[in-house]
Amino acid sequence: MGLLEYRQHKLDCQRKQSERASKIATLPTSYLYPLSPQERTILGRPIQELVQDVHKQIASPVDILRAYGKVAIKAHEKTNCLTEILFPEAEEWAAKEINLKGPLAGIPVSLKDSIQVKGFDISVGYSRNVGKPYADDGAMVKLLKDAGAIPFVKTNLPTTLLSFESTNDVWGQCKNPHNDKYSPGGSTGGESALLAFGGSRIGIGSDVAGSVRVPAHFSGCYSLRCSTGRWPKVGMNTSMAGQEGIPSVFSPMARTLNDLTYFTRSFVQMKPWNYDYTVHPLPWREDTETEFKDKKKLRIGVMRTDHVVDPSPACARALDEVAKALAAEGHEVFDVEPPSPYEALYLASQLLLSDGGNVFMSHFRTGEWNDLGAAQMVKYMRLPRFIKYCHYLWVKYVKGDGIWAGLLRDWHPKTAHEYWQLAGKREAYKARFFTWWTEEAKMDVMLTPPNATPAVPHGGMHDAVSSCGYTFLFNLLDYTTGILPVTHVDPVQDALPSTFKFDKLNGVAQGAYKHYDAVKMAGLPAAVQVVGRRLEEEKVLAIMERVEDALDSHGGRYQLLEVD
């Protein structure tokens, strides 16, 4: 059975890659010519301007689609970011199904592979899911088409959806558009690579521990982690169906902040609660957006470290540049120390893997490759408890590493009783954080690093799998958070100081810093995370605009990759 299953796995992977290659090779010639001056003009325009041109019948949706299709293919050649190619179908949808009077009229939209599109598989990188195309669009795609958007590609991801890399046997390894030796992030890594390269302007991913935010940070684009209930979630496939301890959320990503804001606003104004029962009937609050665009003096807290893994020089510099730019604009910027982020990391990791990883492992076939970080988690989870307890004692009392030991001690599948206890502690932590924000910090938003380091090299999650606290914290809290790229790694400015002592770090930090090298990482993006509270999408986007305006005035905003 094992050999037969392995053979079928290899055949299914080969078939999907051959289908993709064949579809690219047989594209109409209009997708193969070099970019025309008109197409370059299209690529340089914000989506709301393109929408207006479509409404006025100045621009053709097919012309817009073909311009982005050309660049998407180039992005794929460089990064292996695409899974399903939808161009011929997209042209047919544009003619027959798309509402060209909608707020996203004629705009191509890229989708994480896990989103349901009629006529296509949702593999999620697992070979057992291929050859099973869906008969209908999911709620997300129905809404997008009604809004006028045109789904045109699906994008790469890791099998487990639990990694800041995006590699699987079905589609292969996705690469960072800035440096092919590094990951574009995960689990929405194909999306971030495509957006950063310029092969799309708007896209949708999902986030359970940082999966739209870390890719934006690693690759250099923009994203917003929405709170649960703001975006649809039915009509998707996942690696962990039924996991609700730390709910996954689908959320928008974009090439520019202007596009991210317009896309999010337009999407919510389409009343997604009429498409998906999980969405709150919460209209877009223009008054909130306007209030924080115009508020003269913002109160902005800065969390410099989570005290688990101090941010690397590159990420600390990006955060500091934003804090200084905002202070120079007259805003009240001050350092904050929130309730223990370490406690949040402990609770979130225990809740997310409370089943021992059994659900996501059940999708694997014999011989199918697993993400190295996810494999590490499962391997330790399945060790006999006596061995793990001895290891815990050695880490805590011999090595003197209480942080790493504390995460390891209870790393086993949970009973229902243990799960309920964890859920109760999660709610108590959320209440404590809410009180701290309201009564002590009294902030409009908080700034943090998105991750301790810039992008990891391929395979780096084997070591850095536990270093996810800067994003995971806000999944536990269900807060709205946005990512805004700030700068690029500088080999001189961002080098580790001579006083840096690797062997003095805790186990989590050692995993993160094992691959930090400012020379090798030179040119990789570094971003900042803008944090609001639950269901504060309007406020977070408005303040992200204030941040970018401040950077414009004091040092310059992030420079996007130019479209070839």
C-alpha positions as CSV (number, residue, x, y, z in Angstrom):
1,M,0.0,0.0,0.0
2,G,2.8,2.4,0.9
3,L,4.6,1.9,-2.4
4,L,1.4,2.2,-4.4
5,E,0.5,5.4,-2.5
6,Y,3.9,6.9,-3.0
7,R,3.7,6.1,-6.7
8,Q,0.3,7.8,-7.0
9,H,1.7,10.8,-5.1
10,K,4.5,11.2,-7.6
11,L,2.2,10.8,-10.5
12,D,-0.3,13.4,-9.2
13,C,2.4,15.9,-8.5
14,Q,3.9,15.4,-12.0
15,R,0.4,15.7,-13.6
16,K,-0.3,19.0,-11.9
17,Q,3.1,20.5,-12.8
18,S,2.7,19.3,-16.3
19,E,-0.8,20.9,-16.5
20,R,0.6,24.2,-15.3
21,A,3.5,24.1,-17.7
22,S,1.2,23.2,-20.6
23,K,-1.2,26.0,-19.8
24,I,1.6,28.5,-19.7
25,A,3.1,27.2,-23.0
26,T,-0.2,27.3,-24.8
27,L,-1.3,30.8,-23.7
28,P,-2.6,33.1,-26.4
29,T,0.2,35.1,-28.0
30,S,-1.3,38.2,-26.5
31,Y,0.2,37.0,-23.2
32,L,3.6,36.4,-24.7
33,Y,4.5,39.7,-26.4
34,P,6.6,42.2,-24.5
35,L,4.8,44.9,-22.5
36,S,3.5,47.7,-24.6
37,P,3.7,51.3,-23.5
38,Q,-0.1,51.2,-22.9
39,E,0.3,48.1,-20.7
40,R,3.1,49.8,-18.7
41,T,0.7,52.7,-18.1
42,I,-1.9,50.2,-16.8
43,L,0.6,48.6,-14.4
44,G,1.5,51.9,-12.9
45,R,-2.0,53.1,-12.1
46,P,-3.9,52.6,-8.7
47,I,-6.8,50.3,-8.9
48,Q,-9.5,52.9,-8.3
49,E,-8.3,54.8,-11.4
50,L,-8.5,51.6,-13.5
51,V,-12.0,51.0,-12.1
52,Q,-13.1,54.5,-13.2
53,D,-11.7,53.9,-16.7
54,V,-13.6,50.6,-16.9
55,H,-16.8,52.3,-15.8
56,K,-16.3,54.9,-18.4
57,Q,-15.4,52.3,-21.0
58,I,-12.0,53.9,-21.5
59,A,-10.2,50.8,-20.5
60,S,-10.9,47.2,-21.4
61,P,-10.9,44.6,-18.6
62,V,-9.2,42.1,-20.9
63,D,-6.4,44.6,-21.6
64,I,-5.9,45.0,-17.9
65,L,-6.0,41.3,-17.4
66,R,-3.4,40.7,-20.2
67,A,-1.0,43.3,-18.8
68,Y,-1.0,41.7,-15.4
69,G,-1.0,38.2,-16.9
70,K,2.3,39.0,-18.7
71,V,4.0,40.1,-15.5
72,A,2.5,37.2,-13.5
73,I,4.2,34.8,-15.8
74,K,7.5,36.6,-15.4
75,A,7.0,36.5,-11.7
76,H,6.4,32.8,-11.8
77,E,9.5,32.2,-13.9
78,K,11.6,33.9,-11.3
79,T,9.8,32.7,-8.1
80,N,7.5,29.7,-8.8
81,C,4.7,31.7,-7.2
82,L,1.7,30.4,-9.2
83,T,-0.3,27.2,-8.9
84,E,-3.4,27.4,-11.1
85,I,-3.4,29.6,-14.3
86,L,-6.8,31.0,-14.9
87,F,-6.3,33.4,-17.8
88,P,-8.5,31.8,-20.6
89,E,-11.3,31.2,-18.1
90,A,-10.8,34.7,-16.7
91,E,-11.3,36.3,-20.1
92,E,-14.6,34.3,-20.5
93,W,-15.7,35.4,-17.0
94,A,-15.0,39.0,-17.9
95,A,-17.3,38.7,-20.9
96,K,-20.1,36.7,-19.2
97,E,-20.0,36.8,-15.4
98,I,-18.2,39.8,-14.1
99,N,-20.2,42.9,-12.9
100,L,-18.4,45.6,-14.8
101,K,-20.3,48.3,-12.8
102,G,-18.9,47.1,-9.5
103,P,-16.3,48.9,-7.3
104,L,-13.6,46.5,-8.5
105,A,-14.6,46.5,-12.1
106,G,-12.0,44.9,-14.4
107,I,-9.3,44.4,-11.7
108,P,-7.4,41.1,-11.8
109,V,-7.2,39.5,-8.3
110,S,-4.9,36.8,-7.3
111,L,-5.9,34.1,-4.7
112,K,-4.2,31.8,-2.3
113,D,-4.4,28.3,-3.6
114,S,-6.8,27.4,-0.7
115,I,-9.7,29.5,-2.1
116,Q,-12.5,27.8,-4.1
117,V,-12.8,28.7,-7.8
118,K,-15.1,26.7,-10.0
119,G,-13.4,24.3,-12.4
120,F,-10.2,24.1,-10.3
121,D,-8.7,22.0,-7.5
122,I,-7.9,23.3,-4.1
123,S,-4.8,21.2,-3.5
124,V,-3.4,23.2,-0.5
125,G,-0.2,21.6,-1.7
126,Y,-1.3,18.0,-0.9
127,S,-1.3,15.5,-3.7
128,R,-4.4,13.7,-2.4
129,N,-6.5,16.8,-3.2
130,V,-5.6,17.1,-6.9
131,G,-7.9,16.0,-9.7
132,K,-11.0,17.1,-7.7
133,P,-12.1,20.4,-9.3
134,Y,-15.0,22.3,-7.6
135,A,-18.3,22.7,-9.4
136,D,-19.0,26.2,-8.1
137,D,-17.2,29.3,-6.9
138,G,-16.9,29.8,-3.1
139,A,-18.4,32.8,-1.3
140,M,-15.3,34.8,-1.7
141,V,-15.1,34.4,-5.4
142,K,-18.8,35.0,-5.9
143,L,-18.4,38.3,-4.1
144,L,-15.3,39.3,-6.0
145,K,-17.1,38.7,-9.4
146,D,-20.1,40.6,-8.2
147,A,-17.8,43.5,-7.3
148,G,-16.2,43.3,-10.8
149,A,-12.9,41.7,-9.9
150,I,-11.5,39.0,-12.1
151,P,-9.8,36.0,-10.5
152,F,-6.8,35.2,-12.7
153,V,-4.3,33.1,-10.8
154,K,-3.9,31.0,-7.7
155,T,-0.7,31.1,-5.7
156,N,1.7,28.9,-3.9
157,L,1.8,27.9,-0.2
158,P,3.1,25.2,2.2
159,T,1.3,21.9,2.7
160,T,0.5,22.4,6.4
161,L,-0.2,26.2,6.2
162,L,1.9,26.4,9.3
163,S,5.2,27.8,7.9
164,F,6.8,31.0,6.9
165,E,8.0,29.2,3.8
166,S,5.9,28.1,0.8
167,T,7.1,24.7,-0.5
168,N,5.3,21.5,-1.3
169,D,5.7,18.5,-3.6
170,V,2.7,19.4,-5.8
171,W,3.9,22.8,-6.9
172,G,7.5,23.1,-5.8
173,Q,9.4,25.7,-3.9
174,C,8.4,29.4,-4.0
175,K,11.2,31.9,-3.9
176,N,11.7,35.4,-2.7
177,P,11.6,37.9,-5.6
178,H,14.5,39.9,-4.1
179,N,16.8,36.9,-3.5
180,D,16.0,33.4,-4.7
181,K,17.9,31.8,-1.9
182,Y,15.3,33.1,0.6
183,S,11.7,32.3,1.3
184,P,9.0,34.8,0.3
185,G,7.2,33.9,3.5
186,G,4.2,31.7,4.3
187,S,1.8,30.4,4.3
188,T,0.6,33.0,1.7
189,G,4.1,33.2,0.2
190,G,3.2,32.8,-3.5
191,E,0.8,35.7,-3.1
192,S,3.5,38.0,-1.6
193,A,6.0,37.1,-4.2
194,L,3.6,37.8,-7.0
195,L,2.5,41.2,-5.5
196,A,6.0,42.3,-4.7
197,F,7.2,41.4,-8.2
198,G,4.3,43.4,-9.7
199,G,2.4,40.6,-11.2
200,S,-0.8,41.5,-9.3
201,R,-2.1,44.5,-7.4
202,I,-4.6,42.9,-5.1
203,G,-4.8,39.4,-3.6
204,I,-6.3,37.4,-0.8
205,G,-4.5,35.1,1.7
206,S,-5.2,33.6,5.1
207,D,-3.5,34.1,8.5
208,V,-3.5,31.9,11.6
209,A,-0.1,32.8,13.0
210,G,1.1,35.6,10.7
211,S,0.5,34.1,7.2
212,V,-0.4,37.3,5.4
213,R,1.8,39.5,7.5
214,V,5.1,37.7,7.5
215,P,5.0,37.2,3.7
216,A,4.4,40.9,3.3
217,H,7.4,41.6,5.5
218,F,9.6,39.0,3.8
219,S,8.7,40.0,0.2
220,G,8.0,43.7,0.4
221,C,4.2,44.3,-0.1
222,Y,1.3,45.4,2.1
223,S,-1.3,43.3,4.0
224,L,-4.0,43.6,6.6
225,R,-4.8,40.8,9.1
226,C,-8.6,41.4,9.6
227,S,-10.4,40.3,12.7
228,T,-12.6,37.2,12.5
229,G,-16.0,38.0,11.1
230,R,-14.9,40.8,8.8
231,W,-14.1,38.6,5.7
232,P,-15.6,35.4,4.4
233,K,-14.2,32.0,5.4
234,V,-16.5,29.4,3.8
235,G,-15.7,28.0,0.4
236,M,-12.0,27.3,1.3
237,N,-9.9,24.3,1.9
238,T,-7.5,24.0,4.8
239,S,-5.0,21.7,6.4
240,M,-6.7,21.9,9.9
241,A,-10.5,21.8,9.4
242,G,-12.2,22.3,12.8
243,Q,-9.3,24.1,14.5
244,E,-10.9,27.0,16.3
245,G,-8.5,27.6,19.2
246,I,-6.8,30.2,17.1
247,P,-9.1,30.8,14.2
248,S,-7.7,31.4,10.7
249,V,-8.9,34.5,8.9
250,F,-8.8,35.3,5.2
251,S,-7.5,38.8,4.6
252,P,-6.4,41.2,1.8
253,M,-2.9,41.8,0.5
254,A,-1.8,44.4,-2.1
255,R,1.2,45.9,-3.9
256,T,0.5,49.4,-2.5
257,L,-1.2,50.9,0.5
258,N,-3.6,52.9,-1.6
259,D,-4.7,49.6,-3.3
260,L,-5.0,47.8,0.0
261,T,-7.3,50.5,1.5
262,Y,-9.4,50.8,-1.6
263,F,-9.7,47.0,-2.0
264,T,-10.6,46.4,1.7
265,R,-13.2,49.3,1.7
266,S,-14.8,48.1,-1.6
267,F,-14.9,44.5,-0.4
268,V,-16.7,45.3,2.9
269,Q,-19.0,47.7,1.1
270,M,-20.2,44.7,-0.9
271,K,-21.8,43.4,2.3
272,P,-20.0,40.1,2.6
273,W,-22.4,38.9,5.3
274,N,-24.9,38.3,2.4
275,Y,-22.5,35.8,1.0
276,D,-21.2,34.0,4.1
277,Y,-23.0,33.4,7.4
278,T,-19.7,33.8,9.4
279,V,-19.3,37.5,8.5
280,H,-20.6,40.1,10.9
281,P,-23.1,42.6,9.4
282,L,-20.7,45.5,10.0
283,P,-20.7,48.2,7.3
284,W,-17.6,50.1,6.4
285,R,-17.3,53.0,8.9
286,E,-16.2,56.0,6.9
287,D,-16.5,58.2,9.9
288,T,-13.8,56.2,11.7
289,E,-11.5,56.2,8.7
290,T,-11.9,60.0,8.4
291,E,-11.4,60.5,12.1
292,F,-8.0,58.9,12.1
293,K,-6.9,60.4,8.8
294,D,-7.6,63.8,10.3
295,K,-6.7,63.4,14.0
296,K,-4.0,66.0,14.7
297,K,-2.1,64.1,17.3
298,L,-2.0,60.3,17.5
299,R,-1.0,58.3,20.6
300,I,1.3,55.5,19.3
301,G,2.8,52.9,21.5
302,V,6.0,51.1,20.4
303,M,6.7,47.5,21.5
304,R,10.4,47.2,20.9
305,T,10.7,43.5,21.9
306,D,8.5,40.7,23.0
307,H,11.3,39.6,25.4
308,V,11.4,36.2,23.7
309,V,13.4,37.1,20.6
310,D,14.8,40.6,20.4
311,P,14.4,42.0,16.8
312,S,17.4,41.8,14.6
313,P,19.2,45.1,13.8
314,A,17.4,45.3,10.4
315,C,13.9,44.9,11.9
316,A,14.7,47.2,14.9
317,R,16.0,49.9,12.5
318,A,12.8,49.7,10.5
319,L,10.7,50.1,13.6
320,D,12.8,53.0,14.9
321,E,12.7,54.8,11.5
322,V,8.9,54.7,11.7
323,A,8.8,55.8,15.4
324,K,11.1,58.7,14.7
325,A,9.2,59.8,11.6
326,L,5.9,59.9,13.5
327,A,7.4,61.8,16.4
328,A,8.8,64.3,14.0
329,E,5.3,64.8,12.7
330,G,4.2,65.8,16.2
331,H,2.5,62.6,17.3
332,E,2.9,61.2,20.8
333,V,5.2,58.2,20.4
334,F,6.2,56.2,23.5
335,D,7.5,52.7,24.4
336,V,5.2,50.2,25.9
337,E,5.5,46.9,27.7
338,P,2.2,44.9,27.1
339,P,1.2,41.9,29.2
340,S,3.6,39.0,28.7
341,P,3.9,38.2,25.0
342,Y,5.6,35.0,26.1
343,E,2.5,33.9,27.8
344,A,0.5,34.6,24.6
345,L,3.1,32.5,22.5
346,Y,2.7,29.6,25.0
347,L,-1.1,29.7,24.9
348,A,-1.4,30.2,21.1
349,S,1.0,27.4,20.3
350,Q,-0.7,25.0,22.7
351,L,-4.1,25.8,21.3
352,L,-3.2,25.7,17.7
353,L,-1.6,22.2,17.9
354,S,-3.9,20.9,20.6
355,D,-4.7,17.9,18.5
356,G,-1.0,16.9,18.3
357,G,-0.9,17.8,14.6
358,N,-3.0,14.8,13.7
359,V,-5.4,16.6,11.4
360,F,-2.8,18.3,9.2
361,M,-0.7,15.1,9.1
362,S,-3.7,13.0,8.0
363,H,-3.6,14.6,4.6
364,F,-0.1,13.4,3.8
365,R,0.6,10.4,1.5
366,T,3.5,8.0,1.9
367,G,6.7,9.8,1.1
368,E,5.2,13.2,0.7
369,W,7.5,16.0,1.8
370,N,6.6,18.0,4.9
371,D,7.7,21.5,5.8
372,L,10.8,21.2,8.0
373,G,9.4,23.4,10.8
374,A,6.0,21.6,10.9
375,A,7.9,18.3,10.9
376,Q,9.9,19.4,13.9
377,M,6.8,20.3,15.8
378,V,5.2,16.9,15.1
379,K,8.3,14.9,15.8
380,Y,8.7,16.5,19.3
381,M,5.0,16.1,19.9
382,R,5.2,12.4,19.4
383,L,8.1,11.6,21.6
384,P,7.3,9.7,24.8
385,R,6.4,12.0,27.6
386,F,9.1,10.7,29.9
387,I,11.8,11.5,27.4
388,K,10.3,15.0,26.9
389,Y,10.1,15.6,30.6
390,C,13.8,14.7,31.0
391,H,14.6,17.0,28.1
392,Y,12.6,19.8,29.7
393,L,14.5,19.4,33.0
394,W,17.8,19.5,31.1
395,V,16.9,22.6,29.2
396,K,15.6,24.5,32.2
397,Y,18.0,23.5,34.9
398,V,21.2,22.5,33.1
399,K,21.1,25.0,30.2
400,G,19.2,27.6,32.3
401,D,16.8,28.3,29.5
402,G,13.4,28.8,31.1
403,I,11.8,30.3,28.0
404,W,12.5,27.4,25.7
405,A,11.8,24.9,28.5
406,G,8.4,26.4,29.2
407,L,7.3,26.0,25.6
408,L,8.5,22.4,25.5
409,R,7.1,21.1,28.8
410,D,3.5,20.7,27.7
411,W,4.1,20.0,24.1
412,H,1.7,17.1,23.7
413,P,-1.9,16.5,22.4
414,K,-4.5,17.9,24.8
415,T,-7.5,16.2,26.3
416,A,-10.8,18.1,26.1
417,H,-10.3,19.0,29.8
418,E,-6.9,20.5,29.0
419,Y,-8.1,22.3,25.9
420,W,-10.9,24.0,27.9
421,Q,-8.4,25.1,30.5
422,L,-6.2,26.6,27.8
423,A,-9.2,28.4,26.2
424,G,-10.1,29.8,29.6
425,K,-6.6,31.1,30.0
426,R,-6.7,32.6,26.5
427,E,-9.9,34.6,27.4
428,A,-8.3,35.8,30.7
429,Y,-5.2,36.9,28.8
430,K,-7.4,38.8,26.2
431,A,-9.2,40.5,29.0
432,R,-6.0,41.5,30.7
433,F,-4.6,42.9,27.4
434,F,-7.8,44.9,26.8
435,T,-7.6,46.4,30.3
436,W,-3.9,47.3,29.8
437,W,-4.6,49.0,26.4
438,T,-7.6,50.9,27.7
439,E,-6.5,52.0,31.2
440,E,-2.7,52.1,30.9
441,A,-1.4,52.5,27.4
442,K,-4.4,54.4,26.1
443,M,-3.0,54.1,22.5
444,D,-4.6,54.7,19.1
445,V,-2.4,52.0,17.7
446,M,0.8,50.0,18.6
447,L,3.8,49.5,16.4
448,T,5.9,46.3,16.6
449,P,8.3,44.4,14.4
450,P,6.5,41.8,12.2
451,N,9.1,39.2,12.9
452,A,12.5,39.1,14.6
453,T,14.4,38.8,11.3
454,P,13.9,39.5,7.6
455,A,13.2,36.5,5.3
456,V,14.7,33.1,6.3
457,P,16.7,31.1,3.8
458,H,15.0,28.0,2.3
459,G,14.8,25.4,5.0
460,G,15.3,28.0,7.7
461,M,12.0,27.2,9.4
462,H,13.6,23.9,10.7
463,D,15.2,26.2,13.2
464,A,13.0,29.3,13.3
465,V,9.6,27.6,13.6
466,S,9.0,28.8,17.1
467,S,10.0,32.4,16.4
468,C,6.6,33.7,15.4
469,G,5.5,35.6,18.5
470,Y,5.3,39.1,17.0
471,T,2.4,38.0,14.7
472,F,1.0,35.1,16.7
473,L,0.2,37.4,19.6
474,F,-2.4,39.2,17.6
475,N,-4.0,36.0,16.3
476,L,-4.6,35.1,19.9
477,L,-6.1,38.5,20.6
478,D,-7.9,38.6,17.3
479,Y,-6.7,42.2,16.7
480,T,-6.6,44.0,13.4
481,T,-3.0,44.4,12.2
482,G,-1.4,45.8,9.1
483,I,2.0,45.4,7.5
484,L,3.8,48.3,5.8
485,P,7.3,47.8,4.2
486,V,9.8,50.4,5.4
487,T,13.3,49.7,4.2
488,H,15.8,47.1,2.9
489,V,18.5,45.2,4.8
490,D,21.8,47.1,4.8
491,P,24.9,44.9,5.1
492,V,26.7,47.6,7.2
493,Q,24.0,49.2,9.3
494,D,22.3,46.0,10.1
495,A,25.2,43.8,11.0
496,L,25.2,42.2,14.4
497,P,27.2,44.1,17.0
498,S,30.5,42.7,18.2
499,T,28.9,42.2,21.6
500,F,26.3,39.8,20.2
501,K,26.6,36.4,22.0
502,F,24.7,33.6,20.2
503,D,25.2,31.1,23.0
504,K,23.6,33.4,25.5
505,L,20.3,33.4,23.6
506,N,17.3,31.2,24.6
507,G,16.4,28.3,22.3
508,V,13.7,30.3,20.4
509,A,16.0,33.2,19.7
510,Q,18.9,30.8,18.7
511,G,16.5,29.3,16.0
512,A,15.7,32.8,14.7
513,Y,19.3,34.1,14.7
514,K,20.9,31.0,13.3
515,H,20.3,32.3,9.8
516,Y,20.7,36.1,10.4
517,D,23.5,37.5,8.2
518,A,23.1,41.1,7.1
519,V,25.6,40.6,4.2
520,K,23.7,37.6,2.7
521,M,20.4,39.3,3.4
522,A,21.3,42.6,1.9
523,G,18.4,44.1,-0.1
524,L,15.7,42.0,1.6
525,P,12.7,44.0,2.8
526,A,12.0,44.9,6.4
527,A,8.6,46.1,7.5
528,V,6.6,47.4,10.5
529,Q,3.4,46.1,12.0
530,V,0.6,48.5,12.8
531,V,-1.7,47.1,15.5
532,G,-5.2,48.1,16.3
533,R,-7.8,46.3,18.4
534,R,-10.5,43.9,17.3
535,L,-12.5,45.0,14.2
536,E,-10.6,48.2,13.7
537,E,-9.8,47.8,10.1
538,E,-10.8,51.3,9.2
539,K,-8.6,52.8,11.9
540,V,-5.5,50.7,11.1
541,L,-5.6,51.5,7.4
542,A,-6.1,55.2,8.1
543,I,-3.1,55.2,10.5
544,M,-1.0,53.2,8.1
545,E,-1.5,56.0,5.6
546,R,-0.3,58.5,8.3
547,V,2.8,56.3,8.8
548,E,3.6,56.3,5.1
549,D,3.1,60.0,4.9
550,A,5.4,60.5,7.8
551,L,8.1,58.3,6.1
552,D,7.6,60.4,2.9
553,S,8.5,63.5,4.9
554,H,11.3,62.1,6.9
555,G,13.6,59.7,5.1
556,G,11.4,58.3,2.3
557,R,8.9,55.5,1.8
558,Y,9.7,52.0,0.8
559,Q,10.8,51.5,-2.8
560,L,8.9,48.8,-4.5
561,L,10.5,46.4,-7.0
562,E,10.2,47.8,-10.5
563,V,8.2,45.9,-13.0
564,D,10.5,44.5,-15.7
